[in-house]
C-alpha cells in the first residue's frame, strides 16, 4: 500500500479490505475501541445462530448497511470490518462519508497468500480452501482498484490513530520540533475554581497551582476576568474568583511567572482605576503584570450586576481610549488626558509600574479588534488552529503602522494532555459529559498525547504564535496535569 502510519481525523470512515485470514479483525481490535467497529461476522451472530451461520449472511449485510448509515449520519467514526472486496459496497460507503462531509480511508491487507492459507489452517473454523482461493484472486484485482476509487488515503495496516482534526499533522510537526527545536512561551489559564477539596481550601489550591505551574516551566498564569462562571465552561453558580484579587494572591505565591487577565472587559471598571490596579500588581509582583483588555461580551453578567451594556460601537470607542490612556497613566508626569469618551483630568499613578512599558494584551480575533491591537497593543490573543493563526498574523502585519513592531500573537485553547493513549482515554472517559460522544469531547478540549501536543504547538509556532496559553480541564488535581504539561513545555526549551 502507498502510505504507512497516519493520524486520521475524527470522525472518519475506515474501510477494511482484504481476503479472509489476512488479519483485518485482529488489527481492528488492536487499533480501535470495540464500539467503533462494525463487523459483519458479529452481526451474523446477532441475526442468526452464530458467526458461521451463512444462511443469515444476507440479513447480516442488510443490518450492517443500516448500522453504517446511522453511524455516519451521526458523524461517528466507523470501522467497517468485512472482506470489503465488493466494489459496489465500498463505493456506497465512500459516498455516505462524502455526503456527511467526513474523511474516508481504505486499509488494504496485502497479506501473502501462503500466510493467509497457513492462518486459515490453524483456525478452529476454517474458510473452505476453494473459497479462500477465490478471495485471494479477487484481492489481487481489488488492490489495484483502491487507489483510484477516491478515498482520502489508502493505508497499510500499520500504526493508525483517530485523533481530533487539530492533530492530524502533529506527528510530522513533532518530528520537526525534535530535529530543529523552536522556542515558544507557555501560559496557563485558570478558567475554573472548582476543585476536590472544596471552597475552604481554595486559597491553598491556588497556591499549589501557582507553584506547580512555575515548576512545570510555564512563563505566565492568566485568569478570566468575569464575576460568575461563563456558560462555555460551567454553571453560573459555581465558585468563581475575582480576577485581579486572585492575581495579587498569586503574586505572593509565585516568584517568576507573569500574571495577567485573559482579558479584562473594558466595561467592568473605570479605566483609570483599572490602570491603578494593574500598576499596583506590577509593583507588588516585582514587575510581572500583564494588562489584558477586551471588548466585553457577556451581556447577562452585566445585567446581573446592574451594569450598563453599551453598544458595540460605544465599547470599541472605550477600548480605543483605554489603549491610549493606560500608557499615559503609567508614564511620567501628571497631565490631563481626553479621548473620544474618556476624560481624565490628572493621570496620576504612584507608584509607577516597574515595567516600562507594561505590556498590554488585547483579546479578540475580529478585524476591528486586530486593527486596534496593531496600532496600540504589545500582544493580541486569538483562538483557532494554525491556519487561523497564520491568517491573523498576516492581517496584523499588514495593519501595523510604519515604525511600530506588529504585536506578538498568542493563541488560547483548552488542552487535555495524556501521558499515553491509555491515559488519555481514561481522562476523556472521566471528564466528558455522559451523553457526549468521546470523540466530540476530545475535539472540544484538544485532547491528545504529549507527542501530539508538541506537534500541535509546533504548528502554531510555525504559523506565527509566540505564546500558547491553555486551560487544563483536569486541573482539579493541581499536580498531575501540570507535571504532564511540563513534558510538552520541555520540548520547546
PAMAR-957604 format. One record per residue (C-alpha): residue number from 1; x, y, z; residue in three letters. Coordinates in steps of 0.5 Angstrom, whole numbers, plus 2048, in hexadecimal, padded with zeros to 3 digits. Layout:
BEGIN
TORKOL   pos   east   north    up   code
TORKOL   NUM      X       Y     Z    ALA
...
//
This chain:
BEGIN
TORKOL   pos   east   north    up   code
TORKOL     1    800     800   800    UNK
TORKOL     2    802     807   7FF    UNK
TORKOL     3    802     80A   806    UNK
TORKOL     4    804     807   80D    UNK
TORKOL     5    803     80A   813    UNK
TORKOL     6    7FE     810   814    UNK
TORKOL     7    7FA     814   819    UNK
TORKOL     8    7F3     814   816    UNK
TORKOL     9    7EE     81A   817    UNK
TORKOL    10    7E8     818   81C    UNK
TORKOL    11    7E2     817   819    UNK
TORKOL    12    7E4     812   814    UNK
TORKOL    13    7E2     80C   810    UNK
TORKOL    14    7E7     806   810    UNK
TORKOL    15    7E6     801   80A    UNK
TORKOL    16    7EA     7FB   80C    UNK
TORKOL    17    7EB     7F7   805    UNK
TORKOL    18    7EF     7F0   804    UNK
TORKOL    19    7EE     7E9   804    UNK
TORKOL    20    7EC     7E4   80A    UNK
TORKOL    21    7F1     7E3   80F    UNK
TORKOL    22    7F5     7E9   80D    UNK
TORKOL    23    7F5     7EC   814    UNK
TORKOL    24    7EF     7F1   813    UNK
TORKOL    25    7EB     7EF   819    UNK
TORKOL    26    7F2     7EF   81D    UNK
TORKOL    27    7F4     7F5   81B    UNK
TORKOL    28    7EE     7F9   81C    UNK
TORKOL    29    7ED     7F6   823    UNK
TORKOL    30    7F4     7F8   825    UNK
TORKOL    31    7F4     7FF   822    UNK
TORKOL    32    7EC     802   823    UNK
TORKOL    33    7E8     802   829    UNK
TORKOL    34    7E3     7FC   828    UNK
TORKOL    35    7DD     800   828    UNK
TORKOL    36    7E0     804   821    UNK
TORKOL    37    7E0     7FD   81E    UNK
TORKOL    38    7DA     7FB   819    UNK
TORKOL    39    7DB     7F3   818    UNK
TORKOL    40    7D8     7EF   813    UNK
TORKOL    41    7D9     7E9   817    UNK
TORKOL    42    7D7     7EB   81D    UNK
TORKOL    43    7D0     7EE   81A    UNK
TORKOL    44    7CF     7E7   817    UNK
TORKOL    45    7D0     7E4   81E    UNK
TORKOL    46    7CA     7E9   820    UNK
TORKOL    47    7C5     7E8   81B    UNK
TORKOL    48    7C7     7E0   81A    UNK
TORKOL    49    7C9     7DA   81E    UNK
TORKOL    50    7D0     7DD   81E    UNK
TORKOL    51    7D6     7E0   81A    UNK
TORKOL    52    7D6     7DA   816    UNK
TORKOL    53    7CF     7DA   814    UNK
TORKOL    54    7D0     7DB   80D    UNK
TORKOL    55    7C8     7DB   80C    UNK
TORKOL    56    7C8     7E1   810    UNK
TORKOL    57    7CD     7E5   80B    UNK
TORKOL    58    7C8     7E9   807    UNK
TORKOL    59    7C5     7EB   80E    UNK
TORKOL    60    7CB     7ED   811    UNK
TORKOL    61    7CE     7F1   80B    UNK
TORKOL    62    7C7     7F5   80B    UNK
TORKOL    63    7C8     7F6   812    UNK
TORKOL    64    7CF     7F9   811    UNK
TORKOL    65    7CD     7FD   80C    UNK
TORKOL    66    7C8     800   810    UNK
TORKOL    67    7CD     801   816    UNK
TORKOL    68    7D2     804   812    UNK
TORKOL    69    7CD     809   80F    UNK
TORKOL    70    7CA     80B   816    UNK
TORKOL    71    7D1     80C   819    UNK
TORKOL    72    7D4     810   813    UNK
TORKOL    73    7CD     814   813    UNK
TORKOL    74    7CF     816   81B    UNK
TORKOL    75    7D6     817   819    UNK
TORKOL    76    7D9     812   81D    UNK
TORKOL    77    7E0     80E   81B    UNK
TORKOL    78    7DE     808   818    UNK
TORKOL    79    7E3     802   816    UNK
TORKOL    80    7E0     7FD   811    UNK
TORKOL    81    7E2     7F6   813    UNK
TORKOL    82    7E0     7F2   80D    UNK
TORKOL    83    7E4     7EF   807    UNK
TORKOL    84    7E3     7F5   803    UNK
TORKOL    85    7E4     7F2   7FD    UNK
TORKOL    86    7DD     7F4   7FA    UNK
TORKOL    87    7DF     7FB   7F6    UNK
TORKOL    88    7D7     7FD   7F6    UNK
TORKOL    89    7D7     7FD   7FD    UNK
TORKOL    90    7DE     800   7FE    UNK
TORKOL    91    7DC     806   7FA    UNK
TORKOL    92    7D5     806   7FD    UNK
TORKOL    93    7D9     807   804    UNK
TORKOL    94    7DD     80C   801    UNK
TORKOL    95    7D7     810   7FE    UNK
TORKOL    96    7D4     810   805    UNK
TORKOL    97    7DA     813   808    UNK
TORKOL    98    7DB     818   803    UNK
TORKOL    99    7D3     81A   804    UNK
TORKOL   100    7D5     81B   80B    UNK
TORKOL   101    7DB     81F   80A    UNK
TORKOL   102    7E0     81B   80E    UNK
TORKOL   103    7E6     817   80B    UNK
TORKOL   104    7E6     810   809    UNK
TORKOL   105    7EC     80C   808    UNK
TORKOL   106    7ED     805   806    UNK
TORKOL   107    7F2     800   809    UNK
TORKOL   108    7F5     7FA   805    UNK
TORKOL   109    7F7     7F4   808    UNK
TORKOL   110    7FC     7F1   803    UNK
TORKOL   111    7FE     7EB   807    UNK
TORKOL   112    802     7E6   803    UNK
TORKOL   113    7FD     7E0   800    UNK
TORKOL   114    801     7DB   803    UNK
TORKOL   115    801     7DF   80A    UNK
TORKOL   116    7F9     7DF   809    UNK
TORKOL   117    7F9     7D8   808    UNK
TORKOL   118    7FD     7D6   80E    UNK
TORKOL   119    7F9     7DA   813    UNK
TORKOL   120    7F3     7D7   810    UNK
TORKOL   121    7F5     7D0   811    UNK
TORKOL   122    7F6     7D2   818    UNK
TORKOL   123    7EF     7D4   819    UNK
TORKOL   124    7EA     7D0   81D    UNK
TORKOL   125    7E5     7D2   818    UNK
TORKOL   126    7E9     7D3   811    UNK
TORKOL   127    7E7     7D6   80B    UNK
TORKOL   128    7E6     7D1   805    UNK
TORKOL   129    7EC     7D1   801    UNK
TORKOL   130    7E9     7D2   7FB    UNK
TORKOL   131    7E5     7D8   7FE    UNK
TORKOL   132    7EB     7DB   801    UNK
TORKOL   133    7EF     7DA   7FA    UNK
TORKOL   134    7E9     7DE   7F6    UNK
TORKOL   135    7EA     7E3   7FC    UNK
TORKOL   136    7F2     7E4   7FA    UNK
TORKOL   137    7F0     7E4   7F3    UNK
TORKOL   138    7EB     7EA   7F4    UNK
TORKOL   139    7F0     7EE   7F8    UNK
TORKOL   140    7F6     7EE   7F3    UNK
TORKOL   141    7F1     7F2   7EF    UNK
TORKOL   142    7EE     7F6   7F4    UNK
TORKOL   143    7F4     7F8   7F7    UNK
TORKOL   144    7F6     7FC   7F0    UNK
TORKOL   145    7EF     7FF   7F0    UNK
TORKOL   146    7EF     802   7F7    UNK
TORKOL   147    7F4     808   7F6    UNK
TORKOL   148    7EF     80A   7F0    UNK
TORKOL   149    7E9     80A   7F4    UNK
TORKOL   150    7E9     811   7F7    UNK
TORKOL   151    7EB     80F   7FF    UNK
TORKOL   152    7EF     815   802    UNK
TORKOL   153    7F4     810   803    UNK
TORKOL   154    7F6     808   802    UNK
TORKOL   155    7FA     806   808    UNK
TORKOL   156    7FD     7FF   80A    UNK
TORKOL   157    7FB     7FC   811    UNK
TORKOL   158    801     800   815    UNK
TORKOL   159    800     805   81A    UNK
TORKOL   160    7FA     809   81A    UNK
TORKOL   161    7F6     80D   81F    UNK
TORKOL   162    7F0     811   81E    UNK
TORKOL   163    7F1     818   821    UNK
TORKOL   164    7EE     81F   821    UNK
TORKOL   165    7EF     823   81B    UNK
TORKOL   166    7F4     827   81E    UNK
TORKOL   167    7F9     821   81F    UNK
TORKOL   168    7F8     81E   818    UNK
TORKOL   169    7FF     821   816    UNK
TORKOL   170    802     821   81D    UNK
TORKOL   171    807     81B   81C    UNK
TORKOL   172    80B     81E   817    UNK
TORKOL   173    80B     825   81A    UNK
TORKOL   174    80D     822   821    UNK
TORKOL   175    813     81F   81D    UNK
TORKOL   176    815     826   81A    UNK
TORKOL   177    815     828   821    UNK
TORKOL   178    81A     822   823    UNK
TORKOL   179    81E     824   81D    UNK
TORKOL   180    81E     82C   81E    UNK
TORKOL   181    81B     82E   824    UNK
TORKOL   182    817     834   824    UNK
TORKOL   183    816     839   82A    UNK
TORKOL   184    80F     83A   82D    UNK
TORKOL   185    80D     83D   833    UNK
TORKOL   186    807     83A   837    UNK
TORKOL   187    802     83D   83B    UNK
TORKOL   188    7FD     839   840    UNK
TORKOL   189    7F6     83C   840    UNK
TORKOL   190    7F1     83B   846    UNK
TORKOL   191    7EA     83B   844    UNK
TORKOL   192    7E7     837   84A    UNK
TORKOL   193    7E8     837   851    UNK
TORKOL   194    7E4     830   853    UNK
TORKOL   195    7E9     82B   856    UNK
TORKOL   196    7E8     825   85A    UNK
TORKOL   197    7EA     828   861    UNK
TORKOL   198    7E4     82D   861    UNK
TORKOL   199    7E4     834   862    UNK
TORKOL   200    7E7     835   869    UNK
TORKOL   201    7EE     832   866    UNK
TORKOL   202    7ED     837   85F    UNK
TORKOL   203    7F3     83B   861    UNK
TORKOL   204    7F8     835   863    UNK
TORKOL   205    7F5     832   85C    UNK
TORKOL   206    7F7     839   858    UNK
TORKOL   207    7FE     839   85C    UNK
TORKOL   208    7FF     832   85A    UNK
TORKOL   209    7FD     833   852    UNK
TORKOL   210    802     839   852    UNK
TORKOL   211    808     835   855    UNK
TORKOL   212    807     82F   850    UNK
TORKOL   213    806     834   84A    UNK
TORKOL   214    80D     837   84C    UNK
TORKOL   215    810     830   84D    UNK
TORKOL   216    80D     82E   846    UNK
TORKOL   217    810     833   842    UNK
TORKOL   218    80A     838   841    UNK
TORKOL   219    80C     83F   83F    UNK
TORKOL   220    805     842   841    UNK
TORKOL   221    7FF     841   845    UNK
TORKOL   222    7F9     844   843    UNK
TORKOL   223    7F2     845   846    UNK
TORKOL   224    7EB     846   842    UNK
TORKOL   225    7E8     84D   844    UNK
TORKOL   226    7E1     84B   846    UNK
TORKOL   227    7DD     84C   84C    UNK
TORKOL   228    7D9     845   84B    UNK
TORKOL   229    7DB     83F   847    UNK
TORKOL   230    7D9     83F   840    UNK
TORKOL   231    7D5     83A   83C    UNK
TORKOL   232    7DA     838   838    UNK
TORKOL   233    7DE     835   83E    UNK
TORKOL   234    7D9     834   843    UNK
TORKOL   235    7D3     836   847    UNK
TORKOL   236    7D1     83D   84A    UNK
TORKOL   237    7D1     83B   851    UNK
TORKOL   238    7D8     837   851    UNK
TORKOL   239    7DD     83B   855    UNK
TORKOL   240    7E1     840   851    UNK
TORKOL   241    7E6     845   854    UNK
TORKOL   242    7E7     84C   852    UNK
TORKOL   243    7ED     84C   84E    UNK
TORKOL   244    7F2     852   850    UNK
TORKOL   245    7F1     850   857    UNK
TORKOL   246    7F3     849   855    UNK
TORKOL   247    7F9     84B   851    UNK
TORKOL   248    7FB     84F   857    UNK
TORKOL   249    7FB     849   85B    UNK
TORKOL   250    7FF     845   856    UNK
TORKOL   251    804     84B   856    UNK
TORKOL   252    805     849   85D    UNK
TORKOL   253    805     841   85C    UNK
TORKOL   254    80A     841   856    UNK
TORKOL   255    811     844   854    UNK
TORKOL   256    812     844   84D    UNK
TORKOL   257    80B     844   848    UNK
TORKOL   258    808     84A   845    UNK
TORKOL   259    801     84B   848    UNK
TORKOL   260    7FB     84E   844    UNK
TORKOL   261    7F4     84D   841    UNK
TORKOL   262    7F1     84A   83B    UNK
TORKOL   263    7EE     84F   83B    UNK
TORKOL   264    7EB     855   83F    UNK
TORKOL   265    7E5     857   83C    UNK
TORKOL   266    7E5     85E   83A    UNK
TORKOL   267    7DE     860   83D    UNK
TORKOL   268    7E0     85D   844    UNK
TORKOL   269    7E4     862   848    UNK
TORKOL   270    7E5     86A   847    UNK
TORKOL   271    7EB     869   842    UNK
TORKOL   272    7F0     86E   846    UNK
TORKOL   273    7EE     86A   84D    UNK
TORKOL   274    7F0     863   849    UNK
TORKOL   275    7F7     867   847    UNK
TORKOL   276    7F8     868   84E    UNK
TORKOL   277    7F6     860   850    UNK
TORKOL   278    7FB     85E   84B    UNK
TORKOL   279    801     862   84D    UNK
TORKOL   280    800     860   854    UNK
TORKOL   281    800     859   852    UNK
TORKOL   282    806     85A   84E    UNK
TORKOL   283    80A     85D   854    UNK
TORKOL   284    808     858   859    UNK
TORKOL   285    80A     852   854    UNK
TORKOL   286    811     855   852    UNK
TORKOL   287    80F     857   84B    UNK
TORKOL   288    80B     851   849    UNK
TORKOL   289    804     854   847    UNK
TORKOL   290    800     854   840    UNK
TORKOL   291    7FA     858   83F    UNK
TORKOL   292    7F5     854   83A    UNK
TORKOL   293    7F0     858   837    UNK
TORKOL   294    7EA     856   833    UNK
TORKOL   295    7E3     859   831    UNK
TORKOL   296    7DF     855   836    UNK
TORKOL   297    7DA     851   833    UNK
TORKOL   298    7D6     84D   839    UNK
TORKOL   299    7CF     852   839    UNK
TORKOL   300    7CC     84D   83E    UNK
TORKOL   301    7D2     84E   843    UNK
TORKOL   302    7D1     856   842    UNK
TORKOL   303    7C9     855   843    UNK
TORKOL   304    7CA     851   84A    UNK
TORKOL   305    7CF     856   84D    UNK
TORKOL   306    7CB     85C   84B    UNK
TORKOL   307    7D0     85F   846    UNK
TORKOL   308    7CE     862   83F    UNK
TORKOL   309    7D0     85E   839    UNK
TORKOL   310    7D2     863   834    UNK
TORKOL   311    7D1     862   82C    UNK
TORKOL   312    7D7     85F   828    UNK
TORKOL   313    7D9     866   825    UNK
TORKOL   314    7D9     869   82C    UNK
TORKOL   315    7DD     863   82F    UNK
TORKOL   316    7E2     864   829    UNK
TORKOL   317    7E3     86B   82B    UNK
TORKOL   318    7E4     86A   832    UNK
TORKOL   319    7E9     864   830    UNK
TORKOL   320    7ED     869   82C    UNK
TORKOL   321    7ED     86E   831    UNK
TORKOL   322    7F0     86A   836    UNK
TORKOL   323    7F5     867   832    UNK
TORKOL   324    7F8     86E   831    UNK
TORKOL   325    7F6     871   838    UNK
TORKOL   326    7FA     86B   83C    UNK
TORKOL   327    801     86C   83A    UNK
TORKOL   328    800     873   83B    UNK
TORKOL   329    7FD     872   842    UNK
TORKOL   330    803     86D   843    UNK
TORKOL   331    808     872   841    UNK
TORKOL   332    80C     878   843    UNK
TORKOL   333    808     87F   845    UNK
TORKOL   334    801     880   847    UNK
TORKOL   335    7FE     884   841    UNK
TORKOL   336    7F6     883   83F    UNK
TORKOL   337    7F4     87F   83A    UNK
TORKOL   338    7EE     87F   836    UNK
TORKOL   339    7EC     87A   831    UNK
TORKOL   340    7E5     878   82D    UNK
TORKOL   341    7E1     876   833    UNK
TORKOL   342    7E6     877   839    UNK
TORKOL   343    7E8     87D   83C    UNK
TORKOL   344    7EE     87C   842    UNK
TORKOL   345    7F0     883   845    UNK
TORKOL   346    7F6     880   848    UNK
TORKOL   347    7FA     87A   846    UNK
TORKOL   348    7FD     879   84D    UNK
TORKOL   349    7FF     872   84F    UNK
TORKOL   350    804     871   854    UNK
TORKOL   351    808     86C   855    UNK
TORKOL   352    809     86C   84D    UNK
TORKOL   353    809     865   84B    UNK
TORKOL   354    810     861   84B    UNK
TORKOL   355    810     85F   844    UNK
TORKOL   356    811     865   83E    UNK
TORKOL   357    80D     863   83A    UNK
TORKOL   358    808     85F   83E    UNK
TORKOL   359    805     85A   839    UNK
TORKOL   360    7FE     85B   836    UNK
TORKOL   361    7FB     855   833    UNK
TORKOL   362    7F4     855   82F    UNK
TORKOL   363    7F0     84F   82F    UNK
TORKOL   364    7EC     84E   828    UNK
TORKOL   365    7EC     84C   821    UNK
TORKOL   366    7E8     850   81D    UNK
TORKOL   367    7EB     855   818    UNK
TORKOL   368    7E9     85B   81C    UNK
TORKOL   369    7EC     859   822    UNK
TORKOL   370    7F2     857   81F    UNK
TORKOL   371    7F3     85E   81C    UNK
TORKOL   372    7F2     861   823    UNK
TORKOL   373    7F8     85C   825    UNK
TORKOL   374    7FC     85D   81F    UNK
TORKOL   375    7FC     864   821    UNK
TORKOL   376    7FD     864   828    UNK
TORKOL   377    7FE     85E   82C    UNK
TORKOL   378    804     85A   82D    UNK
TORKOL   379    801     853   82C    UNK
TORKOL   380    7FA     850   82A    UNK
TORKOL   381    7F7     84A   82C    UNK
TORKOL   382    7F3     846   827    UNK
TORKOL   383    7EF     83F   826    UNK
TORKOL   384    7EF     83A   821    UNK
TORKOL   385    7F4     835   81D    UNK
TORKOL   386    7FB     836   81A    UNK
TORKOL   387    7F7     838   813    UNK
TORKOL   388    7F3     83E   817    UNK
TORKOL   389    7F9     840   81B    UNK
TORKOL   390    7FD     841   814    UNK
TORKOL   391    7F8     845   811    UNK
TORKOL   392    7F7     849   818    UNK
TORKOL   393    7FF     84A   818    UNK
TORKOL   394    7FF     84D   810    UNK
TORKOL   395    7F9     851   812    UNK
TORKOL   396    7FD     854   818    UNK
TORKOL   397    803     855   814    UNK
TORKOL   398    7FF     859   80E    UNK
TORKOL   399    7FB     85D   813    UNK
TORKOL   400    801     85F   818    UNK
TORKOL   401    803     867   817    UNK
TORKOL   402    80A     868   814    UNK
TORKOL   403    80F     869   819    UNK
TORKOL   404    80C     864   81E    UNK
TORKOL   405    80D     85D   81F    UNK
TORKOL   406    807     858   81E    UNK
TORKOL   407    804     856   825    UNK
TORKOL   408    806     84F   827    UNK
TORKOL   409    801     84A   825    UNK
TORKOL   410    7FF     845   82A    UNK
TORKOL   411    7FA     83F   82A    UNK
TORKOL   412    7F5     83D   82F    UNK
TORKOL   413    7F2     836   830    UNK
TORKOL   414    7EF     831   834    UNK
TORKOL   415    7F4     82B   834    UNK
TORKOL   416    7F4     824   837    UNK
TORKOL   417    7FA     820   838    UNK
TORKOL   418    7FB     819   838    UNK
TORKOL   419    802     815   83A    UNK
TORKOL   420    800     810   835    UNK
TORKOL   421    7FA     80E   831    UNK
TORKOL   422    7F7     809   837    UNK
TORKOL   423    7F8     80F   83C    UNK
TORKOL   424    7F5     814   837    UNK
TORKOL   425    7EF     80F   836    UNK
TORKOL   426    7EE     80F   83E    UNK
TORKOL   427    7EE     816   83E    UNK
TORKOL   428    7E9     817   839    UNK
TORKOL   429    7E4     812   83C    UNK
TORKOL   430    7E5     815   843    UNK
TORKOL   431    7E4     81C   840    UNK
TORKOL   432    7DF     81C   83B    UNK
TORKOL   433    7D7     81D   83C    UNK
TORKOL   434    7D4     816   83C    UNK
TORKOL   435    7CF     818   836    UNK
TORKOL   436    7D5     81A   831    UNK
TORKOL   437    7D9     816   82C    UNK
TORKOL   438    7E0     815   82F    UNK
TORKOL   439    7E3     818   828    UNK
TORKOL   440    7DF     81E   828    UNK
TORKOL   441    7E1     820   82F    UNK
TORKOL   442    7E8     81E   82D    UNK
TORKOL   443    7E8     823   828    UNK
TORKOL   444    7E5     828   82C    UNK
TORKOL   445    7EA     828   831    UNK
TORKOL   446    7F0     827   82C    UNK
TORKOL   447    7F1     820   830    UNK
TORKOL   448    7F8     81D   82D    UNK
TORKOL   449    7FE     819   830    UNK
TORKOL   450    805     81D   832    UNK
TORKOL   451    808     81C   82B    UNK
TORKOL   452    802     81E   827    UNK
TORKOL   453    801     824   82B    UNK
TORKOL   454    808     826   82A    UNK
TORKOL   455    807     825   822    UNK
TORKOL   456    800     82A   823    UNK
TORKOL   457    804     82F   827    UNK
TORKOL   458    80A     82F   822    UNK
TORKOL   459    805     830   81C    UNK
TORKOL   460    802     836   820    UNK
TORKOL   461    809     839   821    UNK
TORKOL   462    80B     838   819    UNK
TORKOL   463    804     83C   818    UNK
TORKOL   464    806     842   81C    UNK
TORKOL   465    805     841   823    UNK
TORKOL   466    80A     843   828    UNK
TORKOL   467    806     840   82E    UNK
TORKOL   468    801     83B   82F    UNK
TORKOL   469    7FC     83B   835    UNK
TORKOL   470    7F8     836   837    UNK
TORKOL   471    7F3     834   83D    UNK
TORKOL   472    7F3     82D   83F    UNK
TORKOL   473    7EC     829   840    UNK
TORKOL   474    7EF     824   845    UNK
TORKOL   475    7F3     82A   84A    UNK
TORKOL   476    7EE     827   850    UNK
TORKOL   477    7F5     823   852    UNK
TORKOL   478    7FA     829   851    UNK
TORKOL   479    800     825   851    UNK
TORKOL   480    7FF     81F   84C    UNK
TORKOL   481    7FC     823   846    UNK
TORKOL   482    802     828   847    UNK
TORKOL   483    807     823   847    UNK
TORKOL   484    805     820   841    UNK
TORKOL   485    805     827   83D    UNK
TORKOL   486    80C     828   840    UNK
TORKOL   487    80E     823   83B    UNK
TORKOL   488    80B     827   835    UNK
TORKOL   489    80E     82D   837    UNK
TORKOL   490    815     82A   838    UNK
TORKOL   491    815     828   830    UNK
TORKOL   492    815     830   82F    UNK
TORKOL   493    81A     832   833    UNK
//
